[in-house]
């Protein structure tokens, strides 16, 4: 058994994604959503050992607490101080962060390898930090745009040579980028993007980590002008696939997982 812990967690699409994958491969696994109150993440890790669970996914507000409780952390999880995937190796609990690598895999699926590309990341929160870390590890040239410059600088420190800009200088950074990644909640409530989409060109890719609702105003504006763009379903699926491989030792059925993720959108 595996599952996802969070507070709240009932909205998670992870059970549908993983259970579809288990069924497709005929695996004797089940994935459930486990509501765990804030402050009880450490108890959930102890339960992994006690119950012999194969692992967990971890969402807010437990990512930091779980990272502090695991027996071992992947390099990414250690750098971020955050865990979204727990793997149980016969009682030895390893924590990983698959969000950033999930974004990298999603970009590559779209035909864009971020290695050597100029990537602008909007935001400096947990998702943005994971993305910046992963882009730095594959050789992306990263610029972080954040409303709070101090937060942007902390995020940029995760990637070698990364730059920072404030939202007041965003247009220049957008024009200079090969890939623009929105790693903020902007657009979830129908908010317009923090820059004029008219400055985008069809030589760029726009990726919005928001996947519900979709399209966001940013993606709608980009699509209307023929700018290559995609929502966050790819990142969601690929971060799940990376956890799936660690739990099962089998290649993840990406198309099945993507179909399950899209249901209800």
N, C-alpha and C positions, 0 to 999 in steps of 0.2 A: 504494500500500500504506500502511496505517496499522496501529498496534498499541498494546499497553499494555506498559509496562516496570514492573518491580517485583521485589522479593526478599522473599518468594516471590510468584509471579504465576499459578501453574497453576490456582488456585481461581477466578480471575476469570470472571465471566459476561459481560464486555464483548465477547469474540469472538462469542459466540452472539447477543448483542443487535445488534451492528453488522452482522454478516454476514447476519442475517435482514433487516435494513433495506436493505442493498445489493441483496440478491436481489429484494426486493419492488419496488424501483425500477429493476431491471435495470442497476445501475451496475457498471462494471468496476473494483471495489475489492475488496480482501481485508483482513481484520483478523486479526492474530495476537498471541498472548501471547509476549512476549520477556523471558525471565529475564535480568535485569541485576544483577550483584552490587552490594552496598552500596558506595558511593563511586565508582561508574562512571556516574552519571547524566549528567555533563558529556560523557562520551564518546558517550552515546546521542544527545544533541543534535547533536553533531558529525556523527554518522552520518545524522541526518535531512537535513542539508545535503548530505553526500557522496553519499548514495544517492538523493536526490530524493524522499524519502518525503513524503506529503501531511501527515503529522503523527503525533502520539502522544498516548495517554493516559498519565498518570504516577501511580503509586501509591507507597506507602511502600517504601523509605525515601528516595526521590529527589526529593520535591516541592520542598524548599528548594534543593538543588543545581541542579536544572533552572531554577528561578526565577533563580538567580544567573548562569545561562549564556545565557538567551534574549537576543535582540537588543532586544526590546521586551516590556513587560508591560501587560496590561489594568489598569485602575484597581484592580479587586478583587485581582488577583494581586500587584500592587505593595504594596497595603495589608497583605496577608497574608504576603508573602514566601514564597508557596507557589504552585505551578503543578500543575494536574491535566490540562491540555490544552495541547498544542503544535500550532501551525499553521505550515506552511512556505509562505511567500509568495515563491517564486523565490529561495530561499536566505536570506531574511530571516525569522528564526524568532520568532514571537510566542507568549508564554505567557499562558494564561488560567486562571481558577479558576471552574469551572461548578458546583461542589457546592452552594454557597449559592443561586444562582439556580435550580438544580434543585429545591431544597426549596421555594422560593417558588412555582415553577410547579406543583409537586405539590399544594401547599395550594390554589392557585387552581383546579386541576382538581377538587378536592373541594368547591369552592364557597365557599372561605374566602379572601378577599383580606386578607393580613396588614397592609396599609396602614391605620394608625389602630387596629389591634388591639393588645391587651396580650398579648405572647408571652413565655412563660417557656421559656428554653432550659436544659436540664440538661446540664452539662458545659462544659469549657473547653479541650478538645483541638482537634486540627486540624479535625475536622468541625464542632464547635461554633463555632469561630472563623469558619469560612466562612459558616455559617448566620447568625451574629450580624451579620457584615458585610453580607450580602445583605438581611437584614431591615431594617437601618439605612438602606440605600440606597432601600428602597421605602416608608419611613415607618412601620415597625412600632415599637411601644413595647416595648422589649426589657428583660427582666430575666434576668441570668445567674446560675444556681445552680451552685456548684462546691464540692467538698470543701475545696479549697485556695483561700482567699479571694483571695490574690495572683494566682493564675492566672485566677480569675474576673474580677478587675478589669482584667487585661490584655485579656481577651476583650471585656469590656464597653466598653473604650475604642474599639473598632472601630465602635460604633453611637452616634450622637449621643444624649445623654441617657439612655443605658442604665444600669440599676441592677444591683447585685450582692447576692446573699444566700448565706449558707452553708447547707449541708444541715441544720444544726440549726434553721434558720428556714424550712424548705421548705414546710411545710403552709400557712402564711399566703400565701406567694407563689403556690402552686398555686390556692388559693381565689380570688385576685385576677386570675388569668389568663383570657384568652379562648381561648388556644391553649397547650397544653403540649407541648413538643418534647423527647423524650429523644435527646440527641446523645452519649450515652455507650454503652459496651458492655454496660451493665447489662441483663440479660435474655438475653444470648447463651448463658449457661450455666444458665439457669433461675432466676436470682436474682430475688427479689421487688423491686418498685420501691422507691425510697428514701423514699416517702411512702405514706400510706394511701389507696388508690384510692376508698375510701368517701367522701372529701371532694369527689370530682369530681361535676359536674352535667351534665345533658344539654344545657346551653347552651354547653358547652365542646367543643373538638376535641382529641383526644390523638393525637400523631403520634410514632411510634417509628422512628428511622432504622435500627434493626436490622431486617433482612429475612430473616435465616435464623439460627435457626429462627423461624418465625412461626406462631401468635402468641406473643409474649413474655408472661410473666406480667402485665405492665402492660396490654397490649392485651387479653388474655383477661379480666382483671378489669373493664376498661372496657366491653368488649362485653357481658359478663354483666349489666351494669347499664344497658345501652342508651345508653352514652355514645358519640357519634361518634368513630371512631378509624381509624387506618390504619397499615400498616407501611411500611418504607423502600423498597419497590419503586418507588413513584412517583418519589421523589427519584433513585434509581438510573437510571431510564429518562429522566427529564427532563435530568439532567446529561449523559447520553450524547447525547441529542437535540441539546443545545446545541453539543456538539463536532461532531456529524454535520453540522449546518448549516454550521459554519465550514470543514469539510474539503471538502464537496461543493457548497455553494451551493444546496442543495435542501432543501425542508421535510422534516422527519423523519417517517416513518410510525410515529407514537406507538403505535398499537394493536399493530402487528406487533412492535415492540420490547418492549412490555410482555408480550406472549404469550411471547416468547423468554426474557425475564427470569424469568417465572414457572415455566418448565419446570424440573423437578427440585426445586422447593421442597416 
